[in-house]
Amino acid sequence: MKLSALTAISPIDGRYRKAVEILADYFSEGALIKYRVQVEIEYFIALCELPLPQLNDFDKDRYDRLREIYLSFTMADAASVKEIEKTTNHDVKAVEYFLKEKFDALGIGSHKEFIHFGLTSQDINNTALPISIMAACHDVLKPMLDTVTEKLETMAVDWKSVPMLARTHGQPASPTGLGKEIYVFVDRLKRQFELLKTIPNSGKFGGATGNFNAHQVAYPDIDWVAFGNNFLNNVLGLDRSRVTTQIEHYDNLAAFCDALKRINTILIDLNRDIWSYISMDYFKQRIKPGEVGSSTMPHKVNPIDFENSEGNLGVANAVFEHLSAKLPISRLQRDLTDSTVTRNVGVPIAHTVIALKSLLRGLNKLILNEDKIRSDLQNNWAVVAEAIQTVLRREGYPEPYEKLKELTRTYSTIDQKAIAGFVENLDVSDAVKQELTAITPENYTGVYDF
């Protein structure tokens, strides 16, 4: 059966393929092969730069032609590697043989035995993986997160002066500002972005058990630790984990997954709040002509974008959680469970991208229904009771809390008239009465720190 949007098992490669197609450049099988080729080529060049005695005569003018192998890597090249793998039954060894063929074609076959020299497959995989993640985050994920955050910040500024009834425990509470409540998420996201930046993109590089055994026995006079540090840190742009087993210990990758999980959790919180505001009629939604909200109820315009976003963020977080819990654990010096798990690292990122696109689409549909927001404020004058009793405390008035409690729990409806009558009967100065009657649900919103 030919793979298509209708035959794909995963919605990432089916229903949502168009939304995440760009991620194939970073997390597909072909992309992984390309990143492996990149590491192998750069490693060979680094050996030439040492130089190893047998590579001392290698023409440095050929470096650009070598790099062109991965810079111009095609899916036809990836297919060639997969064809070799049918014989080797080993994915990284297939890359080595592919490159040996390329070296022969370039007329440098005499140097081809220094491809993958002294390495284990995990020296390649544990560096190719963080390079791909780093590139995908820089090129795709970060710009999308920035776009969502910028949209929220614009909304927060535009609606900064819009007073809104707050709800704590689901009940009417001290009024706030709509813009401020949106900015809460902006501030949370920005703080998490800063934490995310502090997490190194780590890689392992040191041979079969991390000790440069093969390198050291062949060339005992070379400082291989210094070579490995320079190669990963300065050539590949990673942070070399100095003391490892055969594999990267993945502690920093786990931290990366946990950081994205926290960001996604904040976005789930946002989705649910916006969903609730829509249900309260604080927002209307723009719809396209001919668009259907419900299959049976013509009047409905469902908040599907926020629901889609929340659902995909949940799937993403479930996978991120498994990655962060599983990857740092490996039996003794190496087992193979990390290999199959890391192949899925693009899955939660894909679901996150789908969620971000849905969230942004939903935010762009929102139409502020300020009349409903003000109506809710006017229907809840009881929320100024906190303000009144606090001013009375300042004035030394006896038992102000208890007096307001009696008022707000005696009458079924507390409106402006009831509050005005209560204030008029207080034994306080006219100036204080005037101060108290000036308090309304619309102006009792405090101050915002943004």
Secondary structure, DSSP 4 states (H G I P E B T S, - for coil): ----TTT-SSTTTTTTHHHHGGGHHHHSHHHHHHHHHHHHHHHHHHHHHTT-GGGTT--GGGHHHHHHHHHT--HHHHHHHHHHHHHH--HHHHHHHHHHHHHHHTT-GGGGGGTTTT--HHHHHHHHHHHHHHHHIIIIIHHHHHHHHHHHHHHHHHTTT-EEEEEETTEEEEEEEHHHHHHHHHHHHHHHHHHHHTS--EE--SSTTSS-HHHHHH-TTS-HHHHHHHIIIIIS--EE-SS-SSS---HHHHHHHHHHHHHHHHHHHHHHHHHHHHHTTSEEE---TT--S-SS-TT----HHHHHHHHHHHHHHHHHHHHHHHTT--STT--SHHHHHHTTTHHHHHHHHHHHHHHHHHHHHEEE-HHHHHHHHHT-GGGGHHHHHHHHHHTT-SSHHHHHHHHHHH-S---HHHHHHHHHTSSS-HHHHHHHHT--TTT-------
